[in-house]
């Protein structure tokens, strides 16, 4: 037999059938579950009420049997004194029997006229014990008790005789059910009223929850339609906590998308602006051999500019939550890359970073920032670069060199994008501006200062949620 057609496939087939037949509307699914919950709750409440009613009714019958069994020793003593068989009040609806070691002494009329004897259970003692017995009269519920009784003596006699006497009190199953039904009837009527009230209350609660959810989903749909129509830039409104989490995530994603679009447009506009004039210069220089060297410099600068913008445009930015990555290996990898690129033996790059420090910034963005920072420092450092990372109120990343540094005006210009390519001083680039843009994308900031080595000190600060120890 093919496994797919065997018994194991049945639950999978049922699950697949459910997913095919389930309502597509979330509200209809919840309505279906509410109906099932309502039916199950009503059935459970009714069963619980029936059990609560049955136990007191059963106790009424058992108490009657116990009361008759407690009276039977008195009947026996009276019969022994008078010599007349007793007539118990239970003859109308209850069955009783009295026996000793010699056999059955007295019994109720029903047993007497049918010449029936109730059997004795295997275990009988001085306490009342209840048993359900199968007899020619049908199923009987009995209370049995055996005890040592002192036989009543004639007046003036000093002789004392004892006997082991067994007492039965019983009721037929049909009569027991009738008595239970009589006592349960008022409670059942009350239970029906309680059931109706509880059912109405439960229905009202489920209906209110369903309508509230439907209204919330309708408001969410309206907010989505306003967004699609361009009336709003995000899903606006006040939502329950569970939906607010989803809406906040959607709004954050929309905000990130807007940031990426705005950033891309800015880069495209900046590229077009910064390349327009150098292209005109190169075009005019083509007809003048003495200006070819200058044209080649402009072309190299434009290529560098395109590389910078390409790096920045491809940055991931603060997208979906990403797993934290260890920072020290990235620092060491960037250091080794700079060492291979410049091959300047006097240049020393020292790294001070805890091995367990991790960042929640996408790896691509970290590599772009480190590459630009170390490249910029390596271009201007004389002999030494120090890189330090630590966790305080947030992640702090510091890159310092022993180069000539920048004065206050130069530090301000180094972080800007406004200077045109053809008017920029030789050797200037957009590395620090790229880093500034990336840091701000992740909610951080960049500061430029004079390092203790005498050169430039670049300090990056990220918020707490962007870093954590391992």
C-alpha positions as a Markdown table, in Angstrom:
| # | Residue | x | y | z |
|---|---|---|---|---|
| 1 | Unk | 0.0 | 0.0 | 0.0 |
| 2 | Unk | 1.2 | 3.5 | -0.8 |
| 3 | Unk | 2.0 | 5.4 | 2.3 |
| 4 | Unk | 0.1 | 8.4 | 1.0 |
| 5 | Unk | -3.1 | 6.4 | 0.9 |
| 6 | Unk | -2.5 | 4.7 | 4.3 |
| 7 | Unk | -4.0 | 5.6 | 7.7 |
| 8 | Unk | -1.2 | 8.1 | 8.4 |
| 9 | Unk | -2.4 | 10.2 | 5.4 |
| 10 | Unk | -5.8 | 10.7 | 6.9 |
| 11 | Unk | -4.9 | 13.5 | 9.4 |
| 12 | Unk | -3.0 | 15.2 | 6.6 |
| 13 | Unk | -6.0 | 14.9 | 4.3 |
| 14 | Unk | -8.3 | 16.2 | 6.9 |
| 15 | Unk | -6.0 | 19.2 | 7.6 |
| 16 | Unk | -5.8 | 19.9 | 3.9 |
| 17 | Unk | -9.6 | 19.7 | 3.6 |
| 18 | Unk | -9.9 | 22.2 | 6.5 |
| 19 | Unk | -7.6 | 24.7 | 4.9 |
| 20 | Unk | -9.5 | 24.4 | 1.6 |
| 21 | Unk | -12.9 | 24.8 | 3.2 |
| 22 | Unk | -12.1 | 27.4 | 5.9 |
| 23 | Unk | -13.6 | 30.8 | 5.4 |
| 24 | Unk | -11.3 | 33.3 | 3.7 |
| 25 | Unk | -12.6 | 36.1 | 5.8 |
| 26 | Unk | -10.9 | 36.4 | 9.2 |
| 27 | Unk | -14.2 | 37.6 | 10.7 |
| 28 | Unk | -16.1 | 34.6 | 9.4 |
| 29 | Unk | -13.4 | 32.3 | 10.8 |
| 30 | Unk | -13.8 | 33.9 | 14.2 |
| 31 | Unk | -17.6 | 33.8 | 13.9 |
| 32 | Unk | -17.3 | 30.0 | 13.2 |
| 33 | Unk | -15.1 | 29.5 | 16.2 |
| 34 | Unk | -17.5 | 31.6 | 18.3 |
| 35 | Unk | -20.4 | 29.4 | 17.3 |
| 36 | Unk | -18.4 | 26.3 | 18.1 |
| 37 | Unk | -17.4 | 27.8 | 21.4 |
| 38 | Unk | -21.0 | 28.8 | 22.2 |
| 39 | Unk | -22.3 | 25.3 | 21.5 |
| 40 | Unk | -19.6 | 23.7 | 23.5 |
| 41 | Unk | -20.0 | 26.1 | 26.4 |
| 42 | Unk | -23.8 | 25.6 | 26.5 |
| 43 | Unk | -23.4 | 21.8 | 26.4 |
| 44 | Unk | -20.8 | 21.9 | 29.2 |
| 45 | Unk | -22.9 | 24.2 | 31.4 |
| 46 | Unk | -26.0 | 21.9 | 30.9 |
| 47 | Unk | -24.1 | 18.8 | 31.8 |
| 48 | Unk | -22.6 | 20.5 | 34.9 |
| 49 | Unk | -26.0 | 21.6 | 36.0 |
| 50 | Unk | -27.5 | 18.1 | 35.5 |
| 51 | Unk | -24.7 | 16.7 | 37.6 |
| 52 | Unk | -25.2 | 19.3 | 40.3 |
| 53 | Unk | -29.0 | 18.4 | 40.3 |
| 54 | Unk | -28.5 | 14.6 | 40.3 |
| 55 | Unk | -26.3 | 14.5 | 43.3 |
| 56 | Unk | -28.8 | 16.1 | 45.8 |
| 57 | Unk | -31.6 | 13.9 | 44.3 |
| 58 | Unk | -29.5 | 10.8 | 44.8 |
| 59 | Unk | -28.7 | 11.9 | 48.3 |
| 60 | Unk | -32.5 | 12.2 | 49.1 |
| 61 | Unk | -33.0 | 8.5 | 48.2 |
| 62 | Unk | -29.9 | 7.3 | 50.0 |
| 63 | Unk | -30.9 | 9.3 | 53.2 |
| 64 | Unk | -34.4 | 7.6 | 53.1 |
| 65 | Unk | -32.7 | 4.2 | 53.0 |
| 66 | Unk | -30.4 | 5.1 | 55.8 |
| 67 | Unk | -33.3 | 6.3 | 57.9 |
| 68 | Unk | -35.2 | 3.1 | 57.4 |
| 69 | Unk | -32.1 | 1.0 | 58.2 |
| 70 | Unk | -31.7 | 2.9 | 61.4 |
| 71 | Unk | -35.3 | 2.2 | 62.4 |
| 72 | Unk | -35.1 | -1.6 | 61.7 |
| 73 | Unk | -33.4 | -2.6 | 65.0 |
| 74 | Unk | -36.4 | -1.0 | 66.8 |
| 75 | Unk | -38.8 | -3.0 | 64.7 |
| 76 | Unk | -36.9 | -6.2 | 65.5 |
| 77 | Unk | -36.9 | -5.5 | 69.3 |
| 78 | Unk | -40.7 | -4.8 | 69.2 |
| 79 | Unk | -41.4 | -8.0 | 67.3 |
| 80 | Unk | -39.3 | -10.0 | 69.8 |
| 81 | Unk | -41.3 | -8.6 | 72.7 |
| 82 | Unk | -44.8 | -8.7 | 71.2 |
| 83 | Unk | -44.3 | -11.8 | 69.0 |
| 84 | Unk | -46.1 | -9.9 | 66.1 |
| 85 | Unk | -44.3 | -9.2 | 62.9 |
| 86 | Unk | -43.5 | -5.5 | 62.4 |
| 87 | Unk | -45.1 | -3.4 | 59.8 |
| 88 | Unk | -42.6 | -0.8 | 58.6 |
| 89 | Unk | -43.6 | 2.5 | 56.9 |
| 90 | Unk | -41.3 | 1.6 | 54.1 |
| 91 | Unk | -43.6 | -1.1 | 52.8 |
| 92 | Unk | -45.2 | 1.4 | 50.5 |
| 93 | Unk | -42.1 | 2.3 | 48.5 |
| 94 | Unk | -39.2 | 0.8 | 50.3 |
| 95 | Unk | -38.2 | -2.9 | 50.8 |
| 96 | Unk | -36.7 | -4.2 | 54.0 |
| 97 | Unk | -35.6 | -7.5 | 55.6 |
| 98 | Unk | -34.4 | -8.7 | 59.0 |
| 99 | Unk | -32.5 | -12.0 | 59.5 |
| 100 | Unk | -30.3 | -13.7 | 62.1 |
| 101 | Unk | -28.3 | -16.8 | 62.3 |
| 102 | Unk | -31.4 | -19.0 | 62.0 |
| 103 | Unk | -32.5 | -17.3 | 58.7 |
| 104 | Unk | -34.9 | -14.6 | 57.7 |
| 105 | Unk | -37.1 | -13.4 | 60.5 |
| 106 | Unk | -39.1 | -10.6 | 59.0 |
| 107 | Unk | -39.5 | -9.0 | 55.6 |
| 108 | Unk | -41.6 | -6.4 | 53.9 |
| 109 | Unk | -44.9 | -7.4 | 52.3 |
| 110 | Unk | -43.5 | -7.3 | 48.7 |
| 111 | Unk | -40.8 | -9.9 | 49.7 |
| 112 | Unk | -43.2 | -11.9 | 51.8 |
| 113 | Unk | -46.0 | -12.4 | 49.2 |
| 114 | Unk | -43.4 | -13.1 | 46.4 |
| 115 | Unk | -41.5 | -15.4 | 48.8 |
| 116 | Unk | -38.3 | -13.6 | 48.0 |
| 117 | Unk | -35.2 | -13.3 | 50.2 |
| 118 | Unk | -32.5 | -10.6 | 49.7 |
| 119 | Unk | -29.0 | -12.0 | 49.5 |
| 120 | Unk | -26.4 | -10.9 | 51.9 |
| 121 | Unk | -23.2 | -9.2 | 50.6 |
| 122 | Unk | -19.9 | -10.9 | 51.2 |
| 123 | Unk | -18.6 | -8.1 | 53.5 |
| 124 | Unk | -21.0 | -6.8 | 56.2 |
| 125 | Unk | -20.1 | -5.0 | 59.4 |
| 126 | Unk | -21.7 | -2.8 | 62.0 |
| 127 | Unk | -21.6 | 0.2 | 59.7 |
| 128 | Unk | -24.1 | 1.0 | 56.9 |
| 129 | Unk | -22.9 | -0.2 | 53.6 |
| 130 | Unk | -24.6 | 0.5 | 50.2 |
| 131 | Unk | -24.8 | -2.0 | 47.4 |
| 132 | Unk | -26.5 | -2.2 | 44.1 |
| 133 | Unk | -27.9 | -5.8 | 43.9 |
| 134 | Unk | -29.4 | -7.7 | 41.0 |
| 135 | Unk | -32.5 | -9.6 | 42.3 |
| 136 | Unk | -35.6 | -11.2 | 40.9 |
| 137 | Unk | -37.3 | -7.9 | 41.5 |
| 138 | Unk | -34.7 | -6.2 | 39.4 |
| 139 | Unk | -31.8 | -3.9 | 40.3 |
| 140 | Unk | -32.1 | -2.8 | 44.0 |
| 141 | Unk | -30.1 | -0.2 | 45.8 |
| 142 | Unk | -29.6 | -1.5 | 49.3 |
| 143 | Unk | -28.3 | -0.5 | 52.7 |
| 144 | Unk | -27.0 | -3.5 | 54.7 |
| 145 | Unk | -25.9 | -3.5 | 58.4 |
| 146 | Unk | -25.0 | -6.4 | 60.7 |
| 147 | Unk | -24.7 | -6.0 | 64.5 |
| 148 | Unk | -24.9 | -7.9 | 67.8 |
| 149 | Unk | -28.3 | -7.3 | 69.4 |
| 150 | Unk | -29.4 | -8.2 | 73.0 |
| 151 | Unk | -32.6 | -10.2 | 72.8 |
| 152 | Unk | -35.3 | -8.5 | 75.0 |
| 153 | Unk | -36.0 | -10.5 | 78.1 |
| 154 | Unk | -39.3 | -11.1 | 79.9 |
| 155 | Unk | -40.0 | -8.8 | 82.9 |
| 156 | Unk | -38.1 | -10.0 | 86.0 |
| 157 | Unk | -35.8 | -12.4 | 84.0 |
| 158 | Unk | -32.0 | -12.0 | 84.5 |
| 159 | Unk | -31.0 | -14.1 | 81.5 |
| 160 | Unk | -29.2 | -12.1 | 78.8 |
| 161 | Unk | -29.1 | -13.5 | 75.2 |
| 162 | Unk | -27.4 | -11.9 | 72.2 |
| 163 | Unk | -27.9 | -12.6 | 68.5 |
| 164 | Unk | -26.2 | -11.5 | 65.3 |
| 165 | Unk | -28.9 | -9.7 | 63.3 |
| 166 | Unk | -28.7 | -8.4 | 59.8 |
| 167 | Unk | -30.8 | -5.6 | 58.5 |
| 168 | Unk | -31.6 | -4.7 | 54.9 |
| 169 | Unk | -33.3 | -1.5 | 53.5 |
| 170 | Unk | -33.7 | -1.4 | 49.7 |
| 171 | Unk | -35.5 | 0.4 | 46.9 |
| 172 | Unk | -36.2 | -0.6 | 43.3 |
| 173 | Unk | -34.4 | 1.1 | 40.5 |
| 174 | Unk | -37.7 | 2.4 | 38.9 |
| 175 | Unk | -39.0 | 3.8 | 42.1 |
| 176 | Unk | -35.6 | 5.3 | 42.9 |
| 177 | Unk | -35.6 | 7.1 | 39.6 |
| 178 | Unk | -39.2 | 8.4 | 40.2 |
| 179 | Unk | -38.2 | 9.8 | 43.6 |
| 180 | Unk | -35.1 | 11.4 | 42.1 |
| 181 | Unk | -37.1 | 12.9 | 39.2 |
| 182 | Unk | -39.7 | 14.3 | 41.7 |
| 183 | Unk | -37.0 | 16.0 | 43.7 |
| 184 | Unk | -35.0 | 17.1 | 40.7 |
| 185 | Unk | -37.9 | 18.6 | 38.8 |
| 186 | Unk | -37.9 | 22.0 | 40.5 |
| 187 | Unk | -34.1 | 22.3 | 40.2 |
| 188 | Unk | -34.3 | 21.3 | 36.5 |
| 189 | Unk | -36.8 | 24.1 | 35.9 |
| 190 | Unk | -34.5 | 26.5 | 37.7 |
| 191 | Unk | -31.5 | 25.1 | 35.7 |
| 192 | Unk | -33.3 | 25.8 | 32.4 |
| 193 | Unk | -33.9 | 29.4 | 33.4 |
| 194 | Unk | -30.2 | 29.7 | 34.5 |
| 195 | Unk | -29.2 | 28.1 | 31.2 |
| 196 | Unk | -31.2 | 30.5 | 29.2 |
| 197 | Unk | -29.8 | 33.5 | 31.0 |
| 198 | Unk | -26.2 | 32.2 | 30.7 |
| 199 | Unk | -26.7 | 31.4 | 27.0 |
| 200 | Unk | -28.0 | 34.9 | 26.3 |
| 201 | Unk | -25.1 | 36.5 | 28.3 |
| 202 | Unk | -22.5 | 34.3 | 26.5 |
| 203 | Unk | -24.1 | 35.1 | 23.1 |
| 204 | Unk | -24.1 | 38.8 | 23.9 |
| 205 | Unk | -20.4 | 38.7 | 25.0 |
| 206 | Unk | -19.4 | 36.8 | 21.9 |
| 207 | Unk | -21.5 | 39.0 | 19.6 |
| 208 | Unk | -19.9 | 42.1 | 21.2 |
| 209 | Unk | -16.4 | 40.7 | 20.8 |
| 210 | Unk | -17.1 | 39.8 | 17.2 |
| 211 | Unk | -18.7 | 43.2 | 16.3 |
| 212 | Unk | -15.8 | 45.0 | 18.1 |
| 213 | Unk | -13.3 | 43.0 | 16.1 |
| 214 | Unk | -15.2 | 43.5 | 12.9 |
| 215 | Unk | -15.2 | 47.3 | 13.5 |
| 216 | Unk | -11.5 | 47.3 | 14.2 |
| 217 | Unk | -10.7 | 45.4 | 11.0 |
| 218 | Unk | -13.0 | 47.7 | 9.1 |
| 219 | Unk | -11.1 | 50.7 | 10.5 |
| 220 | Unk | -7.8 | 49.0 | 9.5 |
| 221 | Unk | -9.2 | 48.5 | 6.0 |
| 222 | Unk | -10.2 | 52.1 | 5.7 |
| 223 | Unk | -6.8 | 53.2 | 6.9 |
| 224 | Unk | -5.2 | 51.0 | 4.2 |
| 225 | Unk | -7.5 | 52.5 | 1.6 |
| 226 | Unk | -6.6 | 56.0 | 2.6 |
| 227 | Unk | -3.0 | 55.1 | 2.3 |
| 228 | Unk | -3.4 | 53.6 | -1.1 |
| 229 | Unk | -5.3 | 56.7 | -2.2 |
| 230 | Unk | -2.4 | 58.9 | -1.2 |
| 231 | Unk | -4.4 | 60.6 | 1.5 |
| 232 | Unk | -1.9 | 59.5 | 4.2 |
| 233 | Unk | 1.7 | 58.4 | 4.3 |
| 234 | Unk | 1.2 | 55.8 | 6.9 |
| 235 | Unk | -1.6 | 53.7 | 8.5 |
| 236 | Unk | -3.2 | 56.1 | 10.9 |
| 237 | Unk | -5.4 | 55.4 | 13.9 |
| 238 | Unk | -5.5 | 54.0 | 17.4 |
| 239 | Unk | -5.5 | 50.2 | 17.5 |
| 240 | Unk | -5.7 | 47.5 | 20.1 |
| 241 | Unk | -2.3 | 46.4 | 21.4 |
| 242 | Unk | -2.1 | 43.2 | 19.3 |
| 243 | Unk | -3.0 | 45.0 | 16.0 |
| 244 | Unk | -0.9 | 48.1 | 17.0 |
| 245 | Unk | 2.2 | 45.9 | 17.0 |
| 246 | Unk | 1.6 | 44.9 | 13.4 |
| 247 | Unk | 0.6 | 48.4 | 12.3 |
| 248 | Unk | 3.7 | 49.9 | 13.9 |
| 249 | Unk | 5.9 | 47.3 | 12.1 |
| 250 | Unk | 4.1 | 48.2 | 8.8 |
| 251 | Unk | 4.5 | 51.9 | 9.4 |
| 252 | Unk | 8.2 | 51.4 | 10.2 |
| 253 | Unk | 8.7 | 49.5 | 7.0 |
| 254 | Unk | 6.9 | 52.2 | 5.1 |
| 255 | Unk | 9.1 | 54.9 | 6.7 |
| 256 | Unk | 12.2 | 52.9 | 5.8 |
| 257 | Unk | 11.0 | 52.6 | 2.2 |
| 258 | Unk | 10.4 | 56.3 | 2.1 |
| 259 | Unk | 13.9 | 57.0 | 3.5 |
| 260 | Unk | 15.5 | 54.7 | 0.9 |
| 261 | Unk | 13.6 | 56.3 | -1.9 |
| 262 | Unk | 14.5 | 59.8 | -0.7 |
| 263 | Unk | 18.1 | 58.7 | -0.3 |
| 264 | Unk | 18.2 | 57.2 | -3.8 |
| 265 | Unk | 16.7 | 60.3 | -5.3 |
| 266 | Unk | 19.2 | 62.5 | -3.4 |
| 267 | Unk | 22.1 | 60.4 | -4.7 |
| 268 | Unk | 20.9 | 60.5 | -8.3 |
| 269 | Unk | 20.4 | 64.2 | -8.1 |
| 270 | Unk | 23.8 | 64.7 | -6.5 |
| 271 | Unk | 25.5 | 62.5 | -9.1 |
| 272 | Unk | 23.8 | 64.5 | -11.9 |
| 273 | Unk | 24.8 | 67.8 | -10.3 |
| 274 | Unk | 28.4 | 66.8 | -9.5 |
| 275 | Unk | 29.1 | 65.2 | -12.9 |
| 276 | Unk | 27.5 | 67.8 | -15.1 |
| 277 | Unk | 30.3 | 70.4 | -14.8 |
| 278 | Unk | 33.3 | 68.0 | -14.9 |
| 279 | Unk | 31.9 | 66.4 | -18.0 |
| 280 | Unk | 31.7 | 69.8 | -19.7 |
| 281 | Unk | 35.3 | 70.5 | -18.7 |
| 282 | Unk | 36.5 | 67.1 | -20.1 |
| 283 | Unk | 34.6 | 67.7 | -23.3 |
| 284 | Unk | 36.3 | 71.1 | -23.8 |
| 285 | Unk | 39.7 | 69.6 | -23.0 |
| 286 | Unk | 39.4 | 67.0 | -25.7 |
| 287 | Unk | 40.3 | 69.6 | -28.3 |
| 288 | Unk | 43.3 | 70.9 | -26.3 |
| 289 | Unk | 46.2 | 68.5 | -25.9 |
| 290 | Unk | 47.7 | 70.6 | -23.1 |
| 291 | Unk | 44.6 | 70.0 | -21.0 |
| 292 | Unk | 44.4 | 66.2 | -21.4 |
| 293 | Unk | 46.2 | 65.6 | -18.1 |
| 294 | Unk | 43.7 | 67.8 | -16.4 |
| 295 | Unk | 40.8 | 65.9 | -18.2 |
| 296 | Unk | 42.3 | 62.6 | -17.0 |
| 297 | Unk | 42.3 | 63.8 | -13.4 |
| 298 | Unk | 38.7 | 64.9 | -13.8 |
| 299 | Unk | 37.8 | 61.4 | -15.2 |
| 300 | Unk | 39.5 | 59.7 | -12.2 |
| 301 | Unk | 37.7 | 62.0 | -9.8 |
| 302 | Unk | 34.4 | 61.2 | -11.5 |
| 303 | Unk | 35.1 | 57.5 | -11.2 |
| 304 | Unk | 35.9 | 57.8 | -7.6 |
| 305 | Unk | 32.7 | 59.8 | -7.1 |
| 306 | Unk | 30.7 | 57.1 | -8.7 |
| 307 | Unk | 32.3 | 54.4 | -6.5 |
| 308 | Unk | 31.5 | 56.4 | -3.4 |
| 309 | Unk | 27.9 | 56.9 | -4.4 |
| 310 | Unk | 27.6 | 53.2 | -5.4 |
| 311 | Unk | 28.8 | 52.2 | -2.0 |
| 312 | Unk | 26.4 | 54.4 | -0.2 |
| 313 | Unk | 23.4 | 53.6 | -2.4 |
| 314 | Unk | 23.9 | 49.9 | -1.9 |
| 315 | Unk | 23.9 | 50.3 | 1.9 |
| 316 | Unk | 21.3 | 48.2 | 3.6 |
| 317 | Unk | 20.2 | 50.7 | 6.1 |
| 318 | Unk | 17.9 | 49.9 | 9.1 |
| 319 | Unk | 15.8 | 47.2 | 7.5 |
| 320 | Unk | 14.3 | 44.1 | 9.2 |
| 321 | Unk | 15.9 | 43.0 | 12.4 |
| 322 | Unk | 19.1 | 41.1 | 11.6 |
| 323 | Unk | 21.2 | 38.8 | 13.8 |
| 324 | Unk | 24.0 | 40.6 | 15.7 |
| 325 | Unk | 27.5 | 40.2 | 14.2 |
| 326 | Unk | 30.8 | 40.3 | 16.1 |
| 327 | Unk | 32.5 | 43.6 | 15.6 |
| 328 | Unk | 36.2 | 42.7 | 16.2 |
| 329 | Unk | 36.5 | 40.3 | 13.2 |
| 330 | Unk | 35.2 | 43.0 | 11.0 |
| 331 | Unk | 37.7 | 45.5 | 12.4 |
| 332 | Unk | 40.5 | 43.0 | 11.9 |
| 333 | Unk | 39.4 | 42.3 | 8.3 |
| 334 | Unk | 39.2 | 46.0 | 7.5 |
| 335 | Unk | 42.7 | 46.5 | 9.0 |
| 336 | Unk | 44.2 | 43.6 | 7.0 |
| 337 | Unk | 42.6 | 45.0 | 3.8 |
| 338 | Unk | 44.1 | 48.5 | 4.4 |
| 339 | Unk | 47.5 | 46.9 | 5.1 |
| 340 | Unk | 47.4 | 45.1 | 1.7 |
| 341 | Unk | 46.1 | 48.1 | -0.1 |
| 342 | Unk | 48.8 | 50.6 | 1.1 |
| 343 | Unk | 51.6 | 48.3 | 2.0 |
| 344 | Unk | 53.2 | 51.0 | 4.2 |
| 345 | Unk | 55.3 | 49.2 | 6.7 |
| 346 | Unk | 55.6 | 52.2 | 9.1 |
| 347 | Unk | 51.8 | 52.3 | 9.4 |
| 348 | Unk | 50.5 | 50.6 | 12.5 |
| 349 | Unk | 46.8 | 50.0 | 13.1 |
| 350 | Unk | 46.0 | 49.1 | 16.7 |
| 351 | Unk | 42.5 | 47.6 | 17.6 |
| 352 | Unk | 41.0 | 47.7 | 21.0 |
| 353 | Unk | 37.6 | 46.0 | 20.9 |
| 354 | Unk | 36.1 | 43.3 | 23.3 |
| 355 | Unk | 35.8 | 40.0 | 21.6 |
| 356 | Unk | 32.2 | 39.6 | 22.8 |
| 357 | Unk | 31.0 | 43.0 | 21.4 |
| 358 | Unk | 28.3 | 42.5 | 18.8 |
| 359 | Unk | 26.4 | 45.0 | 16.6 |
| 360 | Unk | 22.9 | 44.8 | 15.2 |
| 361 | Unk | 23.9 | 46.9 | 12.2 |
| 362 | Unk | 23.8 | 44.9 | 8.9 |
| 363 | Unk | 27.3 | 43.6 | 8.0 |
| 364 | Unk | 27.3 | 45.4 | 4.7 |
| 365 | Unk | 26.8 | 48.8 | 6.4 |
| 366 | Unk | 29.5 | 48.1 | 9.0 |
| 367 | Unk | 32.0 | 47.1 | 6.3 |
| 368 | Unk | 31.2 | 50.3 | 4.3 |
| 369 | Unk | 31.7 | 52.5 | 7.4 |
| 370 | Unk | 34.9 | 50.8 | 8.5 |
| 371 | Unk | 36.3 | 50.8 | 5.0 |
| 372 | Unk | 35.7 | 54.5 | 4.5 |
| 373 | Unk | 37.0 | 55.4 | 8.0 |
| 374 | Unk | 40.2 | 53.4 | 7.8 |
| 375 | Unk | 40.8 | 54.4 | 4.2 |
| 376 | Unk | 40.5 | 58.1 | 5.1 |
| 377 | Unk | 42.8 | 57.6 | 8.1 |
| 378 | Unk | 45.4 | 55.6 | 6.2 |
| 379 | Unk | 45.6 | 58.4 | 3.5 |
| 380 | Unk | 46.6 | 61.0 | 6.1 |
| 381 | Unk | 48.2 | 59.1 | 9.0 |
| 382 | Unk | 52.0 | 59.3 | 9.4 |
| 383 | Unk | 52.7 | 56.1 | 11.3 |
| 384 | Unk | 49.8 | 55.1 | 13.6 |
| 385 | Unk | 46.0 | 54.5 | 13.6 |
| 386 | Unk | 44.1 | 53.6 | 16.7 |
| 387 | Unk | 40.7 | 51.9 | 16.5 |
| 388 | Unk | 38.7 | 51.5 | 19.7 |
| 389 | Unk | 35.2 | 50.1 | 20.3 |
| 390 | Unk | 33.3 | 49.9 | 23.6 |
| 391 | Unk | 29.8 | 49.7 | 25.0 |
| 392 | Unk | 28.6 | 52.5 | 27.3 |
| 393 | Unk | 25.2 | 54.1 | 27.0 |
| 394 | Unk | 25.5 | 52.9 | 23.4 |
| 395 | Unk | 28.0 | 51.5 | 21.0 |
| 396 | Unk | 31.0 | 53.8 | 20.6 |
| 397 | Unk | 33.5 | 53.4 | 17.7 |
| 398 | Unk | 36.5 | 55.6 | 17.6 |
| 399 | Unk | 39.1 | 55.9 | 14.8 |
| 400 | Unk | 42.1 | 58.2 | 15.5 |
| 401 | Unk | 45.3 | 58.9 | 13.4 |
| 402 | Unk | 48.5 | 60.9 | 13.8 |
| 403 | Unk | 48.2 | 62.8 | 10.5 |
| 404 | Unk | 47.8 | 66.5 | 10.0 |
| 405 | Unk | 44.2 | 66.5 | 11.1 |
| 406 | Unk | 41.5 | 69.1 | 10.2 |
| 407 | Unk | 40.7 | 72.5 | 11.6 |
| 408 | Unk | 37.2 | 73.3 | 12.7 |
| 409 | Unk | 36.1 | 74.6 | 9.3 |
| 410 | Unk | 37.6 | 71.6 | 7.4 |
| 411 | Unk | 35.9 | 69.2 | 9.8 |
| 412 | Unk | 32.6 | 70.9 | 9.1 |
| 413 | Unk | 33.1 | 70.7 | 5.3 |
| 414 | Unk | 34.3 | 67.1 | 5.5 |
| 415 | Unk | 30.9 | 66.0 | 6.6 |
| 416 | Unk | 29.0 | 67.9 | 3.9 |
| 417 | Unk | 27.9 | 67.0 | 0.4 |
| 418 | Unk | 27.5 | 70.6 | -0.9 |
| 419 | Unk | 30.9 | 71.1 | -2.5 |
| 420 | Unk | 31.1 | 70.5 | -6.2 |
| 421 | Unk | 33.6 | 68.0 | -7.6 |
| 422 | Unk | 35.4 | 70.4 | -9.8 |
| 423 | Unk | 35.9 | 72.9 | -6.9 |
| 424 | Unk | 36.9 | 70.4 | -4.3 |
| 425 | Unk | 40.5 | 70.5 | -3.1 |
| 426 | Unk | 42.9 | 67.8 | -4.4 |
| 427 | Unk | 42.6 | 64.5 | -2.5 |
| 428 | Unk | 39.3 | 65.3 | -0.9 |
| 429 | Unk | 36.6 | 62.7 | -1.1 |
| 430 | Unk | 33.2 | 61.8 | 0.3 |
| 431 | Unk | 34.3 | 59.1 | 2.7 |
| 432 | Unk | 33.3 | 60.9 | 5.9 |
| 433 | Unk | 30.0 | 62.1 | 4.3 |
| 434 | Unk | 29.2 | 58.5 | 3.4 |
| 435 | Unk | 29.9 | 57.4 | 7.0 |
| 436 | Unk | 27.7 | 60.2 | 8.3 |
| 437 | Unk | 24.8 | 59.2 | 6.1 |
| 438 | Unk | 25.1 | 55.6 | 7.2 |
| 439 | Unk | 25.4 | 56.3 | 10.9 |
| 440 | Unk | 22.3 | 58.6 | 10.8 |
| 441 | Unk | 20.4 | 55.9 | 8.9 |
| 442 | Unk | 20.9 | 53.7 | 12.1 |
| 443 | Unk | 19.9 | 56.5 | 14.5 |
| 444 | Unk | 23.5 | 57.3 | 15.4 |
| 445 | Unk | 25.8 | 60.4 | 15.1 |
| 446 | Unk | 29.3 | 61.2 | 14.0 |
| 447 | Unk | 31.7 | 63.7 | 15.6 |
| 448 | Unk | 35.1 | 64.9 | 14.4 |
| 449 | Unk | 37.7 | 66.1 | 16.8 |
| 450 | Unk | 41.5 | 66.3 | 17.4 |
| 451 | Unk | 42.9 | 62.9 | 18.4 |
| 452 | Unk | 45.5 | 62.5 | 21.2 |
| 453 | Unk | 47.8 | 61.3 | 18.5 |
| 454 | Unk | 47.6 | 64.8 | 17.0 |
| 455 | Unk | 45.5 | 63.9 | 13.9 |
| 456 | Unk | 41.8 | 63.5 | 13.3 |
| 457 | Unk | 39.6 | 61.7 | 15.7 |
| 458 | Unk | 36.3 | 60.3 | 14.3 |
| 459 | Unk | 33.7 | 59.2 | 16.9 |
| 460 | Unk | 30.7 | 57.2 | 16.0 |
| 461 | Unk | 27.9 | 56.7 | 18.5 |
| 462 | Unk | 25.0 | 54.2 | 18.1 |
| 463 | Unk | 21.9 | 53.8 | 20.3 |
| 464 | Unk | 21.6 | 50.9 | 22.7 |
| 465 | Unk | 19.4 | 48.7 | 20.5 |
| 466 | Unk | 22.2 | 48.6 | 17.8 |
| 467 | Unk | 24.7 | 46.8 | 20.1 |
| 468 | Unk | 24.8 | 44.1 | 22.7 |
| 469 | Unk | 27.5 | 41.9 | 24.3 |
| 470 | Unk | 27.5 | 38.3 | 23.3 |
